Structures are given as C-alpha cells and as structure tokens.
Amino acid sequence: MDSLRVTLVVEHSQKDWKYRSKLDLYENKQVEKTVREAAEKLSLRVDLVEVDLNRLTDLLEAFREKQQATPAGNQSHATASVQLDEHTASQCKAFLSKPSLLSRLNDLIGKAGVVGEVESRILLFVIASSYKMPDPLHALIQGSSGSGKTHLLVKISELIPQEDCKRFTRVTESSFYNYGAYELSHKLICLEDLDGMKEEAQLAFRELQSRGMLSSSTSGQDEKGNIRAFERVVYGPIASLSATTKGEIYEDNMSRCFLVAVDETKEQTIRIIQYQNQRSAGLIDREKEHQITAFLQNCLRVLKPYVVINPYADKVQLPEEAHKIRRLNELYQSFVRQVTLLNQYQRPTDAKGRLITQKEDLSVAAQIMFDSIMLKIDELDGSLRLFYERLKDYVRGKGGEYYQTYSFSQRELRQALHVSKTGLHRYLRDLLILEYIGYAGGYANRGFCYKITYWDNLQALRSKVKRHLQGQLDQLELTDQLAVADPLGERA
C-alpha cells in the first residue's frame, strides 16, 4: 500500500503520438518528470497532463481499496475465478444431494487415480475441501523416503480447484510474511517437504494454521523518504497438507494437524505396481481420470461456507488416552463440521441459517478419522509403528516358542525386512529411546544385537478405542429411539 507502480501509456487524442513510461505514482519526482517529458513529446499542456495523471492516481487507489475491502473477520470466501454454467452446477448439486456422499466421493477419488489408501484418501480430501470454510483443517502425512507420501499429497491437491490451491517444494524464511493481505485467505497450502523448511518459515506456517493470520513489523521509506516502521498483516485462514519423513520432530505441527500414515505394506506396493503397469500398457483411461478430477473440483466450487451447529457435540467424547486431547477434541469437532458442510445439500438449517449436524455425520467422521485418532494415541509415528509390527511378526516367526528372548542383528533385519541401512538405523534408534527394544549383546565395532523388551498389543488398543466411540454413537441411536417410542417422556 506504500507504492502504486504502473506501466503508463500517454496518447495524443488527435495525433498518433504515444509516450510510454514505468513509474511509481507515489513518487513525486517521477511523476513530475513523466508529466514534463510526456507534455513536451506530445505537444500538450503540462498542467492538463498533470491533472489527468492525478485523476488516474485517484481512480487506481479507489479500485485497489475496493479489491481489498473484505474485512479480516468476514468468513465469506471471495468468488472463485471459475464460473460454472447452470448444467454443470446442477449436475454437481444432484451428486451432492444423494445419500452416502462420502462413500461415493471415495469411489470417485479412487477412479481419479489415487491407488489404494482407501481411508487416508477420503480423510485427506475432506481436510483439503475445508479451505473455504470458517474452520479449515490441516493434515501431516508421514512416511519413509520413497513411500509415496508426496505423490499422495499431490494427487489429493489436484482434486481441489486449482485457483484456490498453492503447492510449494520450498519456502524461504520470510516468504509468508510478504504475501498480500488477502492473498492466502481461504487457500489450500501444500508443502511437499516439511523437512526442508527453516524454523522461521515453520513458525509462520504454524501461526497461519492456529491464528489464521500473520502480523509483522518492518521498516521502510515513507513518501518523504524517511525511514519508519510499518505493520504488515497477512490474513488467513488456510487449510494445509504437508508431508514429512520425520513426524516425531514436529511436535508443534503434529498437535495442530490430523496425522496420516502412508500405507507401506506389501499389498499396497502390489496395487501401485499393477496400476503403473496398466497405465504404461494403455489400459488406464487417463481422459476419464481427468474428467472425474474436474467433476470433483466443480463439486467443491458449488459448496458454500456455513456456520455449523452440532447438537450432539457434548454426547461423544474421545478416549482419554489420546495425546494432547484438548487440541484433538477441537480437531474432531471441526472434522464433524466439515463432514456436515460436504453434506450441505442434505442437511437442514435452523432459523439463523446454520447447518445442523446429523448423527450420521458423527458416525462417518469417527470412521474416517479413526486411524488418525490411533496415531494420536500411539507414541510411535506411522512409519515407525509399521516397522515395529513387522519386527514383532518376524521375531515371532523366527523365535518360535521362545520368541520373547530372541535376539537379532541389524544385518539380519536389513536382509529379512528389506529396509535400508539408514532407515533401519533410525528405526532402531527410536525404539531404543522409547524402550521398546534393548541391547542383547555385541560390540560397537562389530555390531550390536537387540531384542524386543516391550510387546504392546495395538489391536487390543484399536478395539478398545473403537468400542469406546461406537458405544457412544449407539447410545445416541438408542436415546432417539426411546424418544420416538415415548415422546412425552412417561417411560423415564
């Protein structure tokens, strides 16, 4: 706002004479020089050229102020640059009005080229689709190097209207602070490699996630050339997707985000290879995938931001074992609201125009984000948990009846589990720190042997958490059934 740079063309109204120049209309010396040179070259009166230039400056200021007139607290999102015709919009609304919307969306995401990752892909899509809503969501995708985490992020981001999506492979320390006031407002920000971000850039990114705005104090020259302080404000909110191989070191980021672990199982690898081979053989209809991608983008374009009220918010509680449950509970409530918003063409509104959450939204939300809740409860991150479960299966198979005392070396695991030396070293180091394994002998110069010292039961924990959530949802159904059977409450 402290400059008004233009490329200017001054043309004589009767003769084919033109004068071109680049200048800042807020720099008096530049303006005076331009007026003098234009008037001399085009044989015009200096005072008239100056009047026209001042009028142009006023009009440009008014235009710029009108563009940035959206107040910071306004939850409405600027109209998308892509306008849909009536036929396309009606097709999207008809699709969004049918039951089992999330299941049908998940099927389309698979047909758009996202192979496998059945639970993760719909979770990420719901999170990404929240970019223009009052409470955007955030996801952190974890996986080892080469596991496909960046590919998954890119494929999901391609399903979002591209005019509202920004993907970055690198972010400099102060770049977020230098955007225009509303340039990031209600956008989806995708960071393909969180590991490469400097601490200053991470801080700015976290503030955009939490506060929905950035404010910074900088110095610069005023119109008189004096150095003075300026306040720069960049408004959000934003939705975000980011990928990392080192999820455990981003504690502050993890508490703000849903955690998504990339599927690194052998079955998923087979599915990916089959898809790659079919695509190379020409058996995959790429044009059909592009059509489905465009359709999903259009479906998001017809959605509108609403305020959502959840009458069941105090009826469903997350398990107490969850890590940082205060933030996780808010993430869960926000996710339920986003599920309701995706179903906005099927949900009632109250007298104030607010969407009302249905019990179905709570059930679908709990089902979709169950794995993310488990990652919040589990002290092992996604890729480390997958390695630890493979390690336990291997030790049980090799140790037989005495598997609890079976010891193993790094070379043995590299050959048996097909893990790189660097990755295996990191996994074993983390498991040693968390006391899941211990040293069983060996020497530093010839290699150590290890054994598992803590055998947890992930399946039992998953079953416990699932029963905890499902029991509360079943209780809601039972309460409604009793209310219908005995509307006056006489039975109670």
Buried (B, 14 or more C-beta within 10 A) or exposed (E): EEEBEBEBEBEBEEEEBEBEBEBBBBBEEBBEEBBEBBBEEBEBEEEEBBEBBEEBBEEEBEEEEEEEEBEEEEEEBEEBEEEBEEEBBEBBBEBBEEEEBBEEBBBBBBBBBBBBBBBBBBBBBBBBBBBBBBBBBBBBBBBBEEBBBBBBBBBBBBBBBBEBBBBBEEBEBEEBBEBEBBEBBBBBBBBBBBEEBEEBBBBBBBBBBBEBBBEBEEEEEEEEEEEEEEEBEBBBBBBBBBBBBEBBEBEEBBBBBBBBBBBBEEEBBEBBEEBEEEBEEEEBEEEEBEEBBBBBBBBBBBBEBBBBBBEBBEBBEBBEBBBEBEBBBEBBBBBBBBBBBBBBBBBEBEEEEEBBBBBBBBBBBBBBBBBBBBBBBBEBBBBBBBBBBBBBEBBBEEBEEEBEEBBBBBEBBBEBBEBEEEBBEBBBEBBBEBEBBEEBEBEEEEEBBBBBBEEBEBEEBBEEBBEBBBEBBEEBEEEEEEEEEEEEEEEE
